[in-house]
Amino acid sequence: MNKKRNVNYIKPEDPEFLKILKKQAGYDDRNHKFDELQNEEKDFVDDDDSEQPQVVVLKKGDLTAEEAEIERNNLEKEELEAKADLSQRVLFKSKNGAATDVRRKRKEDSKDKIKSSKEKKSKQLLSFDDEDDDEETG
C-alpha cells in the first residue's frame, strides 16, 4: 500500500481574533460556487403558465384551452403507461426538435459558405495596373 493515499489534511480552527474580525466583516467561510447548481430546480420544472402557448379559437371545431390541456394530459399518461420494447434498440427522444433544427441550419450555412468561397475563387481578379493592360493588348 502506498502511504501517500492515506494522507489527510485537517484545517485548524481560526484564532479568536480572526473569528471576531471575520464576524464583524460579515465574511462567509462556505464555498457558494456550487450552491446554486446543487439546489437548482428550474431545469426540472415544467414551463410556467405564462410561458405556455396562447390558445386562439377561430372556428367552431377548434380546440379550446381546456380541451388542449386534457389532450396533453392523455398523451402524457399514454407515454408513461406504455412499456418499453426491450427487443429493439433504445432511442432517446428530445422534448423539442430545436436541436436538430439548429444542426440543420449550421450544415446549410457551412455549405453556403463553401459554395460562396468556390465562386469567389473562380472569378478573375481585377488589375488596376495600366502597364499590364498595355502589354497584353499591344
CYANA upper distance limits for C-alpha pairs under 8 A (distance plus 0.5 A):
  2 ASN  CA      6 ASN  CA      8.23
  3 LYS  CA      7 VAL  CA      7.58
 14 ASP  CA     18 LEU  CA      6.65
 14 ASP  CA     19 LYS  CA      6.81
 15 PRO  CA     19 LYS  CA      6.91
 16 GLU  CA     20 ILE  CA      6.77
 17 PHE  CA     21 LEU  CA      6.71
 18 LEU  CA     22 LYS  CA      6.51
 19 LYS  CA     23 LYS  CA      6.56
 20 ILE  CA     24 GLN  CA      6.68
 21 LEU  CA     25 ALA  CA      6.64
 22 LYS  CA     26 GLY  CA      6.43
 22 LYS  CA     27 TYR  CA      5.48
 22 LYS  CA     28 ASP  CA      8.31
 23 LYS  CA     27 TYR  CA      6.72
 31 ASN  CA     35 ASP  CA      8.34
 32 HIS  CA     36 GLU  CA      7.99
 34 PHE  CA     38 GLN  CA      6.57
 35 ASP  CA     39 ASN  CA      6.67
 36 GLU  CA     40 GLU  CA      6.25
 41 GLU  CA     45 VAL  CA      6.89
 47 ASP  CA     51 GLU  CA      6.37
 47 ASP  CA     52 GLN  CA      7.18
 48 ASP  CA     52 GLN  CA      7.17
 55 VAL  CA     64 THR  CA      7.34
 55 VAL  CA     65 ALA  CA      6.28
 56 VAL  CA     64 THR  CA      8.03
 57 VAL  CA     62 ASP  CA      6.12
 57 VAL  CA     63 LEU  CA      7.26
 57 VAL  CA     64 THR  CA      6.80
 58 LEU  CA     62 ASP  CA      7.26
 63 LEU  CA     67 GLU  CA      6.31
 63 LEU  CA     68 ALA  CA      6.57
 64 THR  CA     68 ALA  CA      6.65
 65 ALA  CA     69 GLU  CA      6.70
 66 GLU  CA     70 ILE  CA      6.76
 67 GLU  CA     71 GLU  CA      6.63
 68 ALA  CA     72 ARG  CA      6.62
 69 GLU  CA     73 ASN  CA      6.69
 70 ILE  CA     74 ASN  CA      6.71
 71 GLU  CA     75 LEU  CA      6.80
 72 ARG  CA     76 GLU  CA      6.78
 73 ASN  CA     77 LYS  CA      6.69
 74 ASN  CA     78 GLU  CA      6.73
 75 LEU  CA     79 GLU  CA      6.79
 76 GLU  CA     80 LEU  CA      6.77
 77 LYS  CA     81 GLU  CA      6.57
 78 GLU  CA     82 ALA  CA      6.43
 86 LEU  CA     90 VAL  CA      8.27
 97 GLY  CA    101 ASP  CA      6.77
 98 ALA  CA    102 VAL  CA      6.67
 99 ALA  CA    103 ARG  CA      6.83
100 THR  CA    104 ARG  CA      6.59
101 ASP  CA    105 LYS  CA      6.66
102 VAL  CA    106 ARG  CA      6.70
103 ARG  CA    107 LYS  CA      6.76
104 ARG  CA    108 GLU  CA      6.76
105 LYS  CA    109 ASP  CA      6.54
106 ARG  CA    110 SER  CA      6.61
107 LYS  CA    111 LYS  CA      6.67
108 GLU  CA    112 ASP  CA      6.63
109 ASP  CA    113 LYS  CA      6.68
110 SER  CA    114 ILE  CA      6.73
111 LYS  CA    115 LYS  CA      6.70
112 ASP  CA    116 SER  CA      6.59
113 LYS  CA    117 SER  CA      6.60
114 ILE  CA    118 LYS  CA      6.73
115 LYS  CA    119 GLU  CA      6.73
116 SER  CA    120 LYS  CA      6.71
117 SER  CA    121 LYS  CA      6.83
118 LYS  CA    122 SER  CA      6.91
119 GLU  CA    123 LYS  CA      7.15
127 SER  CA    132 ASP  CA      8.47
129 ASP  CA    133 ASP  CA      7.46
130 ASP  CA    134 ASP  CA      6.94
131 GLU  CA    135 GLU  CA      6.84
132 ASP  CA    136 GLU  CA      6.86
133 ASP  CA    137 THR  CA      6.90
134 ASP  CA    138 GLY  CA      6.46
